[in-house]
Amino acid sequence: MPKYFFNLVDGRTSLDREGSQIESLEQARLEAVVYAASMLRDRPEEVWAGGNWRVEVSDHHKRLLFTIVVMALEAIRTED
């Protein structure tokens, strides 16, 4: 079973040094969404801390496979 690594980048990089055995790339994509959602649930203020916030998923060779990017944008406000 392939091993995937889920690294969090939010102004600093938190490397997944252990990785997870996951059946397929499709399943790893779903797991990445679940991981991103759990991080957003536990630390919602990070979205507004500036910069972009992302989960980078790599394979056992440390090759980047895909990235989930989360960002919040303020609307430009005009005087009423």
N, CA and C atoms as an extended XYZ file, in Angstrom:
240
Properties=species:S:1:pos:R:3:atomname:S:1:resname:S:1:resid:I:1 pbc="F F F"
N         0.856       -1.171        0.000 N   MET     1
C         0.000        0.000        0.000 CA  MET     1
C         0.906        1.240        0.000 C   MET     1
N         0.607        2.216       -0.862 N   PRO     2
C         1.439        3.427       -0.957 CA  PRO     2
C         1.378        4.276        0.318 C   PRO     2
N         2.448        5.019        0.538 N   LYS     3
C         2.521        5.932        1.675 CA  LYS     3
C         2.451        7.362        1.159 C   LYS     3
N         1.633        8.175        1.824 N   TYR     4
C         1.456        9.577        1.462 CA  TYR     4
C         1.795       10.437        2.675 C   TYR     4
N         2.335       11.626        2.394 N   PHE     5
C         2.720       12.571        3.436 CA  PHE     5
C         1.896       13.838        3.282 C   PHE     5
N         1.323       14.308        4.390 N   PHE     6
C         0.430       15.462        4.403 CA  PHE     6
C         1.126       16.586        5.172 C   PHE     6
N         1.691       17.530        4.445 N   ASN     7
C         2.425       18.642        5.048 CA  ASN     7
C         1.545       19.883        5.091 C   ASN     7
N         1.556       20.563        6.230 N   LEU     8
C         0.783       21.779        6.406 CA  LEU     8
C         1.710       22.981        6.253 C   LEU     8
N         1.329       23.915        5.376 N   VAL     9
C         2.103       25.141        5.162 CA  VAL     9
C         1.174       26.309        5.476 C   VAL     9
N         1.502       27.053        6.544 N   ASP    10
C         0.648       28.163        6.983 CA  ASP    10
C         1.506       29.293        7.524 C   ASP    10
N         2.494       29.697        6.749 N   GLY    11
C         3.461       30.680        7.213 CA  GLY    11
C         4.697       29.991        7.763 C   GLY    11
N         4.521       28.775        8.122 N   ARG    12
C         5.620       27.878        8.497 CA  ARG    12
C         5.222       26.504        7.953 C   ARG    12
N         6.148       25.593        7.890 N   THR    13
C         5.852       24.270        7.344 CA  THR    13
C         5.901       23.235        8.453 C   THR    13
N         4.819       22.477        8.564 N   SER    14
C         4.758       21.365        9.511 CA  SER    14
C         4.822       20.084        8.691 C   SER    14
N         5.985       19.425        8.724 N   LEU    15
C         6.181       18.230        7.919 CA  LEU    15
C         5.578       16.995        8.574 C   LEU    15
N         4.941       16.197        7.760 N   ASP    16
C         4.445       14.891        8.171 CA  ASP    16
C         5.612       13.920        7.981 C   ASP    16
N         6.280       13.565        9.050 N   ARG    17
C         7.478       12.710        8.955 CA  ARG    17
C         7.143       11.219        8.936 C   ARG    17
N         5.948       10.862        9.356 N   GLU    18
C         5.566        9.451        9.405 CA  GLU    18
C         4.837        8.985        8.156 C   GLU    18
N         3.983        9.841        7.610 N   GLY    19
C         3.184        9.446        6.460 CA  GLY    19
C         2.057        8.510        6.854 C   GLY    19
N         1.211        8.224        5.890 N   SER    20
C         0.060        7.344        6.106 CA  SER    20
C        -0.048        6.363        4.956 C   SER    20
N        -0.282        5.114        5.284 N   GLN    21
C        -0.524        4.092        4.269 CA  GLN    21
C        -1.969        4.253        3.804 C   GLN    21
N        -2.137        4.537        2.514 N   ILE    22
C        -3.477        4.765        1.962 CA  ILE    22
C        -3.577        3.983        0.656 C   ILE    22
N        -4.727        3.409        0.420 N   GLU    23
C        -4.926        2.488       -0.702 CA  GLU    23
C        -4.669        3.078       -2.077 C   GLU    23
N        -5.053        4.345       -2.287 N   SER    24
C        -4.968        4.894       -3.637 CA  SER    24
C        -4.806        6.409       -3.601 C   SER    24
N        -4.434        6.967       -4.731 N   LEU    25
C        -4.324        8.415       -4.858 CA  LEU    25
C        -5.685        9.073       -4.631 C   LEU    25
N        -6.738        8.456       -5.142 N   GLU    26
C        -8.077        9.009       -4.961 CA  GLU    26
C        -8.435        9.081       -3.477 C   GLU    26
N        -8.082        8.041       -2.719 N   GLN    27
C        -8.350        8.036       -1.285 CA  GLN    27
C        -7.478        9.075       -0.577 C   GLN    27
N        -6.246        9.245       -1.024 N   ALA    28
C        -5.355       10.257       -0.434 CA  ALA    28
C        -5.927       11.653       -0.654 C   ALA    28
N        -6.528       11.891       -1.807 N   ARG    29
C        -7.159       13.189       -2.067 CA  ARG    29
C        -8.277       13.452       -1.065 C   ARG    29
N        -9.090       12.440       -0.812 N   LEU    30
C       -10.177       12.596        0.156 CA  LEU    30
C        -9.623       12.816        1.563 C   LEU    30
N        -8.593       12.085        1.918 N   GLU    31
C        -7.980       12.247        3.234 CA  GLU    31
C        -7.387       13.646        3.401 C   GLU    31
N        -6.846       14.203        2.331 N   ALA    32
C        -6.289       15.557        2.387 CA  ALA    32
C        -7.388       16.577        2.676 C   ALA    32
N        -8.548       16.389        2.089 N   VAL    33
C        -9.672       17.291        2.351 CA  VAL    33
C       -10.120       17.165        3.809 C   VAL    33
N       -10.193       15.947        4.309 N   VAL    34
C       -10.574       15.725        5.707 CA  VAL    34
C        -9.550       16.375        6.639 C   VAL    34
N        -8.261       16.226        6.319 N   TYR    35
C        -7.204       16.834        7.134 CA  TYR    35
C        -7.315       18.357        7.117 C   TYR    35
N        -7.489       18.942        5.935 N   ALA    36
C        -7.632       20.398        5.828 CA  ALA    36
C        -8.859       20.868        6.615 C   ALA    36
N        -9.949       20.153        6.511 N   ALA    37
C       -11.168       20.531        7.231 CA  ALA    37
C       -10.956       20.468        8.743 C   ALA    37
N       -10.231       19.468        9.206 N   SER    38
C        -9.996       19.361       10.653 CA  SER    38
C        -9.103       20.496       11.144 C   SER    38
N        -8.120       20.893       10.333 N   MET    39
C        -7.260       22.003       10.716 CA  MET    39
C        -8.060       23.305       10.749 C   MET    39
N        -8.952       23.487        9.791 N   LEU    40
C        -9.789       24.689        9.764 CA  LEU    40
C       -10.748       24.709       10.957 C   LEU    40
N       -11.262       23.562       11.304 N   ARG    41
C       -12.178       23.488       12.448 CA  ARG    41
C       -11.441       23.825       13.746 C   ARG    41
N       -10.226       23.294       13.895 N   ASP    42
C        -9.477       23.479       15.132 CA  ASP    42
C        -8.784       24.833       15.228 C   ASP    42
N        -8.450       25.444       14.082 N   ARG    43
C        -7.707       26.713       14.080 CA  ARG    43
C        -8.254       27.663       13.014 C   ARG    43
N        -9.517       28.054       13.104 N   PRO    44
C       -10.114       28.892       12.064 CA  PRO    44
C        -9.432       30.245       11.912 C   PRO    44
N        -8.805       30.761       12.955 N   GLU    45
C        -8.129       32.061       12.871 CA  GLU    45
C        -6.966       32.039       11.887 C   GLU    45
N        -6.431       30.875       11.586 N   GLU    46
C        -5.300       30.770       10.663 CA  GLU    46
C        -5.661       31.255        9.254 C   GLU    46
N        -6.931       31.108        8.883 N   VAL    47
C        -7.358       31.544        7.553 CA  VAL    47
C        -7.176       33.044        7.394 C   VAL    47
N        -7.384       33.798        8.477 N   TRP    48
C        -7.309       35.256        8.424 CA  TRP    48
C        -5.946       35.788        8.834 C   TRP    48
N        -4.992       34.911        9.083 N   ALA    49
C        -3.668       35.336        9.550 CA  ALA    49
C        -2.806       35.898        8.425 C   ALA    49
N        -3.267       35.814        7.201 N   GLY    50
C        -2.516       36.344        6.066 CA  GLY    50
C        -1.798       35.254        5.290 C   GLY    50
N        -1.440       35.589        4.072 N   GLY    51
C        -0.771       34.608        3.224 CA  GLY    51
C        -1.720       33.507        2.815 C   GLY    51
N        -1.155       32.480        2.223 N   ASN    52
C        -2.030       31.364        1.905 CA  ASN    52
C        -1.748       30.212        2.857 C   ASN    52
N        -2.660       29.332        2.933 N   TRP    53
C        -2.661       28.215        3.853 CA  TRP    53
C        -2.908       26.993        2.997 C   TRP    53
N        -2.067       25.983        3.126 N   ARG    54
C        -2.244       24.847        2.226 CA  ARG    54
C        -1.797       23.526        2.837 C   ARG    54
N        -2.330       22.471        2.262 N   VAL    55
C        -1.912       21.110        2.562 CA  VAL    55
C        -1.246       20.587        1.295 C   VAL    55
N         0.015       20.208        1.419 N   GLU    56
C         0.762       19.647        0.290 CA  GLU    56
C         0.924       18.152        0.528 C   GLU    56
N         0.551       17.375       -0.458 N   VAL    57
C         0.616       15.916       -0.321 CA  VAL    57
C         1.680       15.378       -1.266 C   VAL    57
N         2.572       14.588       -0.687 N   SER    58
C         3.654       14.002       -1.483 CA  SER    58
C         3.663       12.484       -1.316 C   SER    58
N         4.386       11.830       -2.215 N   ASP    59
C         4.490       10.374       -2.162 CA  ASP    59
C         5.719        9.954       -1.357 C   ASP    59
N         5.999        8.667       -1.337 N   HIS    60
C         7.124        8.162       -0.539 CA  HIS    60
C         8.488        8.605       -1.067 C   HIS    60
N         8.536        9.125       -2.299 N   HIS    61
C         9.768        9.696       -2.851 CA  HIS    61
C         9.860       11.199       -2.568 C   HIS    61
N         8.890       11.718       -1.792 N   LYS    62
C         8.802       13.139       -1.458 CA  LYS    62
C         8.474       14.006       -2.681 C   LYS    62
N         7.885       13.405       -3.709 N   ARG    63
C         7.428       14.167       -4.879 CA  ARG    63
C         6.054       14.746       -4.567 C   ARG    63
N         5.906       16.044       -4.814 N   LEU    64
C         4.621       16.703       -4.593 CA  LEU    64
C         3.601       16.163       -5.587 C   LEU    64
N         2.464       15.709       -5.084 N   LEU    65
C         1.412       15.150       -5.926 CA  LEU    65
C         0.279       16.135       -6.156 C   LEU    65
N        -0.133       16.817       -5.103 N   PHE    66
C        -1.197       17.818       -5.227 CA  PHE    66
C        -1.195       18.699       -3.990 C   PHE    66
N        -1.910       19.821       -4.110 N   THR    67
C        -1.987       20.803       -3.032 CA  THR    67
C        -3.425       21.265       -2.876 C   THR    67
N        -3.849       21.392       -1.641 N   ILE    68
C        -5.131       22.029       -1.336 CA  ILE    68
C        -4.790       23.399       -0.769 C   ILE    68
N        -5.323       24.443       -1.391 N   VAL    69
C        -5.045       25.815       -0.961 CA  VAL    69
C        -6.316       26.401       -0.363 C   VAL    69
N        -6.167       27.023        0.812 N   VAL    70
C        -7.281       27.697        1.468 CA  VAL    70
C        -6.881       29.153        1.631 C   VAL    70
N        -7.752       30.041        1.208 N   MET    71
C        -7.476       31.456        1.420 CA  MET    71
C        -8.770       32.209        1.606 C   MET    71
N        -8.663       33.310        2.334 N   ALA    72
C        -9.813       34.175        2.555 CA  ALA    72
C        -9.469       35.538        1.986 C   ALA    72
N       -10.406       36.128        1.293 N   LEU    73
C       -10.201       37.437        0.685 CA  LEU    73
C       -11.262       38.405        1.177 C   LEU    73
N       -10.831       39.547        1.624 N   GLU    74
C       -11.769       40.593        2.013 CA  GLU    74
C       -12.299       41.278        0.755 C   GLU    74
N       -13.570       41.580        0.742 N   ALA    75
C       -14.134       42.365       -0.351 CA  ALA    75
C       -13.682       43.799       -0.197 C   ALA    75
N       -13.481       44.473       -1.287 N   ILE    76
C       -13.126       45.895       -1.233 CA  ILE    76
C       -14.376       46.649       -0.834 C   ILE    76
N       -14.242       47.415        0.228 N   ARG    77
C       -15.401       48.164        0.730 CA  ARG    77
C       -15.338       49.602        0.222 C   ARG    77
N       -16.464       50.093       -0.176 N   THR    78
C       -16.557       51.490       -0.608 CA  THR    78
C       -17.446       52.232        0.379 C   THR    78
N       -17.249       53.513        0.438 N   GLU    79
C       -18.069       54.343        1.316 CA  GLU    79
C       -19.500       54.366        0.788 C   GLU    79
N       -20.452       54.245        1.670 N   ASP    80
C       -21.876       54.300        1.275 CA  ASP    80
C       -22.351       55.723        1.203 C   ASP    80
